[in-house]
Amino acid sequence: MQLYHIYLAGNFNANNSNFLIPFNLNLMKMKMLILLLLISGSVFAQQSTSAKYNFKDFTSIVNVEDQEKQYNEMLKANPIDPAKPSMYEEYRAQLAMGWLTKGNFERYWYYKNTRPKFNVLQFLYLTYALDNLFDANTNPGEVEKVSAGILEDLGTGALKDGIGRTQTVLEINAATNAQLGNTDTALQLLAKSSEVKDGMREMRYFKDAKSNYLNRYGVVMFAAGKYQAAFDTLSKAFREAESNPVMVNTFRLVYKKVKGTENGFEAYLKSLKDEAYHHCYKEVEKLYIASPKTTLDGAVPGAGGDGKMFTLFHATKPVKEVSLPDLEGNIVHLKDYKNKVLALDFWSTGCTPCVAAFSGFERVVADYKKDVFQMFVVSLFEDRATVKSFVKKKGITLDVLQDEENKFFDVQGTPTKIIFDPLGNIRFFSSGYAGSTDREYYKLKSMVEITKSRYKG
């Protein structure tokens, strides 16, 4: 197996150096993300999971309150050696991250002020927490303080960014400064965010990276009184599906300022969304597999740009012959869904773009209420406990199945999606993250609607 194929089969853990890599990244950024996995996984490699207290089990605990309880028990049983102040710092970093995710700033600072070193994965989750806190408009003053502290640590080298997330922290700090009335500072920080080298804003990897930026741009422009610039930017974002549901509130405020009234906003927004959906529909329609096939080797263009194709999966048996366990161990027979459009999306907990797509999927599932459509997200390579803990932590509502050995479709990379018509014929397959929640929604919705409309049952 070569390291830089479109995808690399397998899933990373301390004892296995094979992992799944999305094809839509250039070579340099692939290396950067591989480094992320190596660094974050090294903690597990250095510890025995048979010990009563170990970091792998600690991170599997769903609630940060329970993590803190175990941490205190560990301290009582094995106090920190004064000669080794860095002892347990990975636990303190995890607790800081967990409390920030929950929005408890006091507990975040309690652990952050012990100066633990955050590994790359912990840093990533810190930025996710800031994303969510900003989107929920949770205490902008505290979010500004936390993001400013992270920027300071990045500046001094106390914190390392190997994954291009400094850009995101700058955007959030800019937008919170705008909310707090510090307009000049906000404009400077926003401009600085676009000067960051190796930023990931344009890469379809992290959830809503570009649409989040456009939303924060709108917030800063609104605060600076540049209403038309904000209006034009957000209009284009929704028209081109570079958007997400959080942007609607920002756009509503901007629309009212430009038009002098909120009247007409919903109709205007709908027209932009309709345009985006229809464009996506036409693009997806080109991918429809007209000839009925219940088995298929799914191939996509390789990452090298040399015209060579890469086989993404091998569907060697009809889907009606596939049965997989859910997270409770119950066996689900896919033949039971023969009268519905069926979608299987293959993922792993370490696949960032996989999870990024889930919010768009959840919207499609909600649209159909399982009347004519069923979707399963199929976890590969990981044990049930790991996946179950992750699903609970992330609040994932999709139906999850497992193919721990990857034996049914021999998927070579994630995210990979396969759409079956009610007779079990493969009508679409695709890979990669669409780049925004709205575009992911439009893409899957189009696949379902096209499959439904062409089904001759």
Secondary structure, 3 states (H helix, E strand, C coil): CCCCCCCCCCCCECCECCCCCCCCCCHHHHHHHHHHHHHHHHHHHCCCCCCCCCHHHHHHCCCHHHHHHHHHHHHHHCCCCCCCCCCCHHHHHHHHHHHHHHCCHHHHHHHHCCCCCCCHHHHHHHHHHHHHHHHCCCCHHHHHHHHHHHHHHHHHCCCCCCCCCHHHHHHHHHHHHHHCCCHHHHHHHHHHHCCCCCCCCCCCCCCCHHHHHHHHHHHHHHHCCCHHHHHHHHHHHHHCCCCCCCHHHHHHHHHHHHHCCCCCHHHHHHHHHHHHHHHHHHHHHCCCCCCCCCCEEEEEECCCCCCCEEEEEEECCCHHHCEEEECCCCEEEHHHHCCCEEEEEEECCCCHHHHHCHHHHHHHHHHHCCCCEEEEEEEECCCHHHHHHHHHHHCCCCEEEEECCCCCCCCCCCCEEEEECCCCCEEEEEECCCCCHHHHHHHHHHHHHHHHHHCCC
